[in-house]
Amino acid sequence: MNDNIHQKVGFLLDMDGVIYKGKKLIDGSAEFIAKLKEHDIPYLFLTNNSQRTRRDLALKLTRMGLETEPESILTCAIATARFLAEKKPDGTAYVIGENGLAAALDRNGITVVDDDADFVVVGEGRTINFENIEKAVRLVAKGAALIATNLDTTCPTDEGIRPGCGAIVAMIESATGIEAFSVGKPSPVMMRMARKTIGLRTDETIMVGDTMYTDVLGAVQMGYRSVLVLSGHTHEEDVKKYAYKPDLIASSLGGIPEGFFMIKKPE
Ligand SMILES: [Mg+2]
């Protein structure tokens, strides 16, 4: 917040189950974003979806009635690409996944190859076949580093769940005996990158999500405040199954009381 009365805060906002569900904006989310804009409170949308580019996602939000710039979105595909580019500039990757992932790697100078890869990078998608898995397993067995964009085991769709990136990664891990390194939420790699992107300090950062083991866990590990919203797939009674807790449980983004984030500075 850029006034002198309130303590500075900023928001990291999960998308699916927080901003929208399926093809519909969740009630109150547009008003919440408008409030953040009005008070100059920085925010960044975060998603473990590596299938779509942030341009696609920005367009999706804009079409639903929430005007969004691609720069306001951080996907796990972009986080993965930046992370790998830092580790090995001009590296090569064999990719299991879709357009969003390949585009992010390419834009960050990682060449997508079919053989002799430094990394095997796994995202989710519906075009994966057994040949891809076989190739990935052989490359990892030969020494390529196994990188997951995220470890979510399922993806929500309008028709129900489908296997997520974590389920695909598990197959390769099982065949090779090698554990993947994951970059997406709750990994500190993506959580820290997100905070830095909007110029926040740890104690100024609030993460809002609908999933305990990604959004809330990621925040707890980083020392951010966290809000669990019940507008996605988590029910309030599910919270007791976890050893960590969010700082606040709200029905939806619109249900977060102003007093939670608009805190007056001590005189
Ligand atoms: Mg979500």
Residues whose N, C-alpha, C, O or C-beta is under 5 A from the ligand:
A	BS01	MG	D14 M15 D16 G17 D210
